[in-house]
């Protein structure tokens, strides 16, 4: 009897070898697309697993051998459940019909909003908005910095000593840094402004980095630990190109257009709002933007 492994979520699938799923150099189709699971009289093929992996954005960069068994087990589970659902009378229950009704209403709402946004948000309007933003753009000082994050000041001092002795910064970052998001890039943080640095790593970090000259090092404490920082370059920020700004501009224009449309509907319907004590209150645009149904970037 085959012992079924626990089916894990895709985010934590077991890392297992592909064992035996290899293309045959002879070109035999069966060897290139072998059966990877049998469920009764139905088969799941290797290429089915590949297609499933492609359909999951989170797994796009994952190696097939790292997610293979988790995907196969999920596909088997789905096939088994589909067979059981087909034999059941679940679709005749009131609960099922109510859920279908709600799904249909949600789908209609979503599609209506998407179509309305497509009508209201045009390339011409986006370009007008871009030109306005570009005209109002004010250049700011930016630095291109690298860092090595360690737990305490003593470790930071050791790293500084190694740098003064000629050690390579990026090599040390990969070896010493405890920041998983930057260590494999040699500690690269990229270009950022002082305000961004203050908001993410605190005022001490921001002040220290912006006082450094390119090529110089220093240590500074933040809420994450101690940083050994090095400035690579300094520059004035430039406005983004239209292609770079377009997705955010489309999102902003979509939200604003949808909100204006809803406000028009409110005016037509003479909508009134009241607080918990019955006092009439004003329409809050900020809250409305967050709550507007389907407020998402247009396709």
Number of C-alpha atoms within 10 A of each C-alpha: 3 4 5 7 9 10 17 14 11 15 10 11 17 18 14 13 13 13 7 9 15 12 14 12 8 8 9 10 10 11 16 17 17 17 16 17 15 11 11 7 5 10 15 18 17 19 14 17 20 13 10 13 21 13 11 10 9 11 16 11 9 12 11 18 15 17 22 22 22 24 23 20 18 15 17 18 13 12 16 13 12 12 10 10 12 10 9 10 9 12 12 9 9 10 11 13 13 11 11 13 12 12 12 12 12 14 12 12 13 16 13 13 19 19 12 16 25 14 10 15 21 14 11 9 14 20 15 12 17 20 13 11 15 15 10 10 13 11 11 13 15 20 25 19 22 26 26 28 28 21 14 12 16 11 16 24 16 12 24 20 12 14 15 11 9 9 13 12 22 19 15 18 25 18 13 17 24 17 18 11 11 19 23 15 14 19 28 21 17 14 18 18 17 18 15 14 18 14 10 12 15 17 16 13 21 21 14 15 25 19 11 19 14 16 11 12 20 17 20 18 20 15 9 13 15 22 26 26 27 24 24 18 15 17 14 11 16 13 15 13 10 14 7 10 14 17 15 11 19 24 17 19 22 26 24 18 18 24 21 13 14 15 16 12 12 13 10 9 9 8 10 11 10 11 9 6 6 8 8 11 10 9 14 8 14 9 9 15 15 12 11 14 16 19 22 18 18 18 10
